Amino acid sequence: MEIYEIATGYTSVPAKVGAATEIVVEELTKAFIDNSVNAKIIDMADKNRKETDLPIIEVNIPSFLISADTSLGIIHKVKRVVYSVLLAGKLKKIIKNADEKIVLHFHNQYNLFFFLKLTSKKLRSKCFIAYTNHSGIWSLDLEDITDVLKRRYFQEAYALRKADRVFFLNEKMLDNAVKYLSISPERFTTIANGVNTDIFHPLSDEEIQNAKKNFGFENKNVFLQIGSIYENKNHKKSLRILSDYLKAHPESIYAYAGGIVSEEYQSQILRTANELGIESQVKYLGMLKPGEELNALYNSCCANILVSDYEGFPLVIVESLSAGTPVLLEINSPFSLGDGCVALNKDNFEITADYLLNNRELRSAARKNAEKSYSWNAVAINYIEEIQANIN
């Protein structure tokens, strides 16, 4: 079986920034190869690509479009369209030259939409189209997002109807897609994201103290939130949950990191901290590099918070668990990932914090859970089995 992992065109693989889907493409390809699958990545050309041994077929795009646009503005949209059109041309050549049916695994609605529109049905019959839906918006209540789906996700709806196999990152996303599209779910299934347990791992006590010093966390208990600085990540909610506890415990701080998608929302976060009287205990860390630096940050904190309005399957959960750092999830969270995940509730946060700070066994349980259930090898095997069962 030959699988082509289609990179999105947001930033080149391996990602130099915290780009979740690009990390998925990279890690899945590695795991496929480790399982004796002939796997390659198709990505935009980038002369400044991070060094890698992965087999990458490049698609040339105008040089001014190559860098990542973290604001997701007009340049980002133009790049997605340009890359998708040129990508379709590259894929058609690959399909024509293939001796047997190949697997094209897409991760972005633009990429698959334009491929479907620009490629004949006859040519598409020579490939198996797999699509992983990373759009967390599908996890909200359907009646609240129908208008948004019609306006902004019509390409994805088209892609979901046409793909041979569709992978959703949680059950709510799958159920909503079935209802919205009014189709049978026989081509749909759920699959988790994974984590590189070699990169994200527990550090020694000495290493943790050094990391805390580097981040300015000495003698502090740190509650962390990782994710783009945008409304759906709900940083302001985290501040409101933590505010009473932080005021009662000046040795504790709230730290957050990620690329700023909305400068206005970043200002709102800081204003909220000021209004709650905890501005001195709130620290923005900027955008961290994926890998060693991010692992050190997880290890420096007592917990990682997830209160997003919507998510597909955030890598930060399993990365944190793999580093041995517990994850705080709301009671109504769509994610129930077992050991290392703790219910988050403002009314009993004092008790929760005490439990986190005085339970070393919890950190060990988090790590073991990640190793057992969320390695990229386990995830890749799930993909392989699903594709092999449906390719013919």
C-alpha positions as MATLAB code, in Angstrom:
seq = 'MEIYEIATGYTSVPAKVGAATEIVVEELTKAFIDNSVNAKIIDMADKNRKETDLPIIEVNIPSFLISADTSLGIIHKVKRVVYSVLLAGKLKKIIKNADEKIVLHFHNQYNLFFFLKLTSKKLRSKCFIAYTNHSGIWSLDLEDITDVLKRRYFQEAYALRKADRVFFLNEKMLDNAVKYLSISPERFTTIANGVNTDIFHPLSDEEIQNAKKNFGFENKNVFLQIGSIYENKNHKKSLRILSDYLKAHPESIYAYAGGIVSEEYQSQILRTANELGIESQVKYLGMLKPGEELNALYNSCCANILVSDYEGFPLVIVESLSAGTPVLLEINSPFSLGDGCVALNKDNFEITADYLLNNRELRSAARKNAEKSYSWNAVAINYIEEIQANIN';
ca = [
       0.000    0.000    0.000;
       1.266    3.465   -0.932;
       0.032    6.430    1.129;
       0.550   10.092    0.326;
       0.071   12.340    3.357;
      -1.140   15.706    2.071;
       0.255   18.626    4.081;
      -2.125   21.562    4.402;
      -0.021   24.454    3.092;
      -0.230   26.382    6.371;
       3.442   25.909    7.227;
       5.979   23.417    5.944;
       6.546   19.999    7.508;
       8.292   19.519    9.907;
       6.522   22.467   11.502;
       8.666   25.281   12.877;
       5.692   26.587   14.852;
       2.985   24.922   16.947;
       0.917   23.761   13.974;
      -1.121   20.761   15.092;
      -2.169   19.356   11.719;
       1.366   19.576   10.349;
       2.564   17.638   13.403;
      -0.081   14.983   12.671;
       1.127   14.693    9.056;
       4.751   14.353   10.147;
       4.160   11.844   12.939;
       1.710    9.702   10.973;
       4.157    9.443    8.091;
       6.935    8.336   10.440;
       4.658    5.739   12.032;
       3.445    4.453    8.644;
       7.044    3.956    7.532;
       7.858    2.208   10.815;
       4.990   -0.182    9.997;
       6.468   -0.975    6.568;
       4.021    1.207    4.640;
       5.347    3.111    1.626;
       4.426    6.617    2.814;
       5.396   10.035    1.454;
       4.450   13.619    2.277;
       3.310   16.103   -0.350;
       3.963   19.653    0.832;
       4.648   23.160   -0.414;
       8.268   23.846   -1.353;
      10.231   25.677    1.339;
      13.963   26.390    1.042;
      14.043   26.946    4.811;
      12.391   23.635    5.681;
      13.619   22.095    8.935;
      16.025   19.248    8.340;
      14.243   15.910    7.990;
      14.780   12.411    6.635;
      11.130   12.077    5.643;
      10.371   11.590    1.915;
       8.733   14.844    0.783;
       7.418   15.692   -2.681;
       7.303   19.469   -3.045;
       4.724   21.701   -4.704;
       6.184   25.018   -5.834;
       4.202   28.093   -4.801;
       5.054   31.833   -4.964;
       7.765   32.520   -2.376;
       5.885   35.374   -0.684;
       3.188   32.891    0.375;
       5.452   30.363    2.071;
       5.596   31.681    5.655;
       2.820   30.849    8.145;
       0.184   33.557    8.633;
      -0.779   33.122   12.296;
      -3.434   35.821   12.022;
      -5.261   33.626    9.468;
      -5.970   36.728    7.385;
      -6.376   37.279    3.650;
      -2.836   36.089    2.801;
      -3.600   32.822    4.577;
      -6.736   32.314    2.466;
      -4.971   33.218   -0.780;
      -2.160   30.789    0.032;
      -4.627   27.974    0.757;
      -6.325   28.447   -2.626;
      -3.098   28.834   -4.619;
      -1.450   25.841   -2.940;
      -4.587   23.707   -3.355;
      -4.830   24.415   -7.085;
      -1.135   23.689   -7.682;
      -1.376   20.645   -5.405;
      -4.177   19.231   -7.548;
      -1.921   19.443  -10.587;
       0.882   17.607   -8.781;
      -1.487   14.884   -7.553;
      -2.904   14.280  -11.010;
       0.607   13.582  -12.323;
       1.288   11.183   -9.453;
      -1.966    9.297  -10.048;
      -1.360    9.002  -13.797;
       2.080    7.475  -13.189;
       0.948    5.074  -10.450;
       1.024    1.351  -11.247;
      -1.666    0.523   -8.677;
      -4.307    2.273   -6.602;
      -2.730    4.758   -4.204;
      -4.049    6.358   -1.015;
      -4.314   10.133   -0.795;
      -4.823   11.231    2.804;
      -6.073   14.822    3.059;
      -6.256   16.952    6.209;
      -7.686   20.244    4.928;
     -10.968   21.156    3.249;
      -9.419   23.518    0.672;
      -6.948   20.885   -0.493;
      -9.531   18.159   -1.034;
     -12.246   20.460   -2.412;
     -10.040   21.805   -5.205;
      -8.618   18.345   -5.950;
     -12.147   16.986   -6.377;
     -13.214   19.897   -8.554;
     -10.104   19.845  -10.766;
      -9.699   16.079  -11.205;
     -11.855   13.874  -13.392;
     -13.914   11.085  -11.886;
     -12.063    8.579  -14.082;
      -8.680    9.664  -12.741;
      -9.948    9.712   -9.151;
     -10.978    6.071   -9.530;
      -7.248    5.199   -9.510;
      -6.852    6.430   -5.921;
      -8.456    5.929   -2.508;
      -9.330    9.241   -0.883;
      -9.071    9.406    2.904;
      -9.930   12.593    4.774;
      -9.349   13.452    8.433;
     -11.641   16.214    9.657;
      -9.672   18.448   12.036;
     -12.310   21.209   12.149;
     -13.380   21.347   15.788;
     -16.361   23.550   14.911;
     -18.234   20.326   14.066;
     -18.166   19.389   17.780;
     -20.575   22.176   18.800;
     -24.343   21.675   18.942;
     -25.519   21.383   15.355;
     -28.342   23.928   15.677;
     -25.759   26.536   16.757;
     -23.413   26.039   13.807;
     -25.631   25.284   10.803;
     -25.304   28.818    9.408;
     -21.525   28.819    9.944;
     -21.174   25.470    8.192;
     -23.124   26.761    5.197;
     -21.014   29.928    4.931;
     -17.525   28.745    5.836;
     -17.457   24.947    5.661;
     -19.347   24.218    2.428;
     -16.046   22.954    0.988;
     -15.679   20.514    3.858;
     -19.262   19.329    3.515;
     -18.565   18.598   -0.151;
     -15.352   16.776    0.762;
     -17.128   14.678    3.410;
     -19.660   13.511    0.838;
     -17.009   12.546   -1.732;
     -14.168   10.961    0.272;
     -13.898    7.169    0.349;
     -13.157    7.135    4.092;
     -13.585    9.977    6.592;
     -11.967   10.081   10.014;
     -13.401   12.271   12.775;
     -11.521   13.109   15.948;
     -14.498   12.650   18.271;
     -17.988   11.154   18.218;
     -19.810   14.499   18.395;
     -18.163   15.614   15.164;
     -19.187   12.400   13.406;
     -22.784   12.552   14.652;
     -23.151   16.178   13.562;
     -21.771   15.448   10.098;
     -24.211   12.579    9.597;
     -27.156   14.770   10.642;
     -26.034   17.836    8.694;
     -25.361   15.915    5.488;
     -28.354   13.548    5.922;
     -26.295   10.560    4.853;
     -25.425    7.117    6.145;
     -22.343    6.995    8.412;
     -20.952    3.855    6.744;
     -17.908    5.725    5.345;
     -17.252    7.550    8.632;
     -15.300    6.502   11.704;
     -13.568    8.107   14.701;
      -9.878    8.095   15.430;
      -7.718    9.766   18.079;
      -4.656   11.910   17.582;
      -1.438   10.616   19.076;
       1.734   11.800   20.769;
       5.440   11.237   20.292;
       6.276    9.717   23.677;
      10.019   10.141   23.043;
       9.735   13.899   22.592;
       7.158   14.432   25.334;
       8.358   12.698   28.460;
       8.835   13.359   32.194;
      12.002   15.218   33.203;
      14.069   14.660   36.316;
      13.521   16.903   39.341;
      16.745   18.755   38.552;
      15.731   19.274   34.923;
      12.338   20.544   36.018;
      13.906   23.084   38.360;
      16.170   24.310   35.559;
      13.196   24.576   33.211;
      11.169   26.521   35.780;
      14.084   28.934   36.184;
      14.273   29.446   32.412;
      10.541   30.202   32.208;
      10.588   32.451   35.281;
       8.529   29.961   37.315;
      10.882   29.549   40.294;
       8.983   28.732   43.496;
       5.687   28.963   41.590;
       2.821   26.549   41.043;
       1.872   27.030   37.417;
      -1.477   26.338   35.755;
      -0.896   26.215   32.024;
      -3.011   26.736   28.919;
      -1.660   26.003   25.434;
      -3.402   27.088   22.253;
      -3.885   29.885   19.747;
      -4.861   33.223   21.232;
      -8.393   33.236   19.919;
     -11.875   33.360   21.436;
     -12.721   29.683   21.050;
      -9.831   28.712   23.374;
     -11.628   30.541   26.196;
      -8.667   31.895   28.162;
     -10.979   34.370   29.905;
     -13.010   31.475   31.282;
      -9.831   29.947   32.693;
      -9.034   33.227   34.436;
     -12.478   33.365   36.021;
     -12.192   29.763   37.217;
      -8.738   30.361   38.700;
      -9.145   33.925   40.012;
     -10.239   33.177   43.585;
      -7.589   30.515   43.986;
      -4.824   32.710   42.568;
      -5.715   35.590   44.883;
      -5.616   33.234   47.877;
      -2.331   31.666   46.707;
       0.156   34.310   45.518;
       2.723   31.549   44.826;
       0.498   30.318   41.968;
       0.280   31.729   38.447;
      -1.628   31.208   35.212;
       0.608   30.935   32.143;
      -0.539   30.676   28.554;
       1.277   30.178   25.260;
       0.375   30.153   21.581;
       0.315   32.230   18.441;
      -1.820   35.371   18.541;
      -4.647   34.967   16.027;
      -6.568   37.949   17.439;
      -4.763   40.929   18.965;
      -8.128   42.156   20.242;
      -8.714   38.925   22.118;
      -5.197   39.090   23.605;
      -6.111   42.561   24.909;
      -9.352   41.159   26.335;
      -7.411   38.474   28.228;
      -5.173   41.090   29.824;
      -8.143   43.362   30.653;
      -9.965   40.429   32.265;
      -6.903   39.624   34.403;
      -6.783   43.268   35.485;
     -10.497   43.375   36.305;
     -10.162   40.207   38.406;
      -7.168   41.632   40.282;
      -4.764   38.878   39.205;
      -2.782   40.638   36.476;
       0.522   40.087   38.324;
      -0.122   36.325   38.314;
      -0.843   36.033   34.594;
       2.026   35.435   32.173;
       1.941   35.193   28.376;
       4.845   33.102   27.048;
       4.485   33.722   23.322;
       4.603   30.973   20.702;
       6.832   28.093   21.763;
       8.624   25.738   19.423;
       7.143   22.243   19.284;
       9.352   19.591   20.833;
      11.949   20.018   23.580;
      10.945   23.548   24.616;
       7.259   22.654   24.836;
       8.031   19.460   26.768;
      10.025   21.491   29.292;
       7.038   23.807   29.706;
       4.611   20.960   30.379;
       7.021   19.539   32.968;
       7.294   22.935   34.671;
       3.570   23.105   35.389;
       1.278   21.351   37.832;
      -1.602   21.075   35.345;
      -2.644   21.882   31.790;
      -6.111   23.401   31.330;
      -8.507   22.764   28.433;
     -11.711   24.833   28.419;
     -12.099   25.496   24.683;
     -15.549   26.150   23.281;
     -14.818   23.526   20.658;
     -11.996   21.185   19.649;
     -11.424   18.181   17.413;
      -8.792   16.301   19.373;
      -6.178   18.736   20.706;
      -2.609   17.460   20.739;
      -1.978   19.447   23.921;
      -3.975   16.876   25.916;
      -1.897   13.852   24.984;
       1.362   15.828   24.890;
       0.720   16.943   28.448;
      -0.182   13.449   29.625;
       2.922   12.050   27.956;
       5.064   14.625   29.778;
       3.470   13.466   33.028;
       1.447   16.634   33.540;
      -2.235   16.147   34.454;
      -4.922   17.736   32.302;
      -7.860   19.675   33.714;
     -11.034   19.054   31.698;
     -14.491   20.463   32.288;
     -17.121   18.006   33.484;
     -19.030   18.323   30.180;
     -15.894   17.945   28.036;
     -16.246   15.648   24.977;
     -12.907   14.097   25.936;
     -12.662   11.331   28.501;
      -9.142   10.068   28.210;
      -8.631    8.189   31.453;
      -5.769    8.397   33.921;
      -4.178   11.809   34.285;
      -7.336   13.760   33.392;
      -9.024   15.603   36.272;
     -12.442   17.283   36.362;
     -12.281   21.088   36.430;
     -14.816   22.949   38.538;
     -14.591   26.495   39.896;
     -16.598   25.604   43.008;
     -14.079   23.023   44.241;
     -10.875   24.282   42.683;
      -9.092   24.562   46.031;
      -9.597   20.818   46.541;
      -8.600   20.061   42.944;
      -5.408   22.116   43.219;
      -4.429   20.400   46.470;
      -4.961   17.031   44.768;
      -2.763   18.064   41.827;
       0.038   19.454   43.959;
       0.294   16.544   46.356;
      -0.152   13.503   44.145;
       3.012   12.371   42.345;
       1.284    9.125   41.417;
      -1.097   11.121   39.221;
       1.808   12.281   37.061;
       3.042    8.713   36.682;
      -0.471    7.546   35.758;
      -0.742   10.268   33.113;
       2.487    9.121   31.466;
       1.497    5.447   31.490;
      -1.880    6.310   29.942;
      -0.195    8.161   27.071;
       2.264    5.327   26.437;
      -0.439    2.672   26.424;
      -3.207    4.336   24.449;
      -1.960    7.322   22.454;
       1.355    6.543   20.786;
       1.529    7.468   17.104;
       2.279    3.842   16.307;
      -1.072    2.767   17.766;
      -2.867    5.547   15.870;
      -1.127    4.663   12.587;
      -2.136    1.016   12.917;
      -5.770    2.117   13.321;
      -5.497    4.159   10.102;
      -3.856    1.293    8.225;
      -6.467   -1.237    9.283;
      -9.356    1.098    8.370;
      -7.906    1.915    4.951;
      -7.003   -1.688    4.096;
     -10.479   -2.857    5.054;
     -12.115   -0.361    2.693;
      -9.708    0.241   -0.185;
     -10.986   -2.430   -2.562;
];
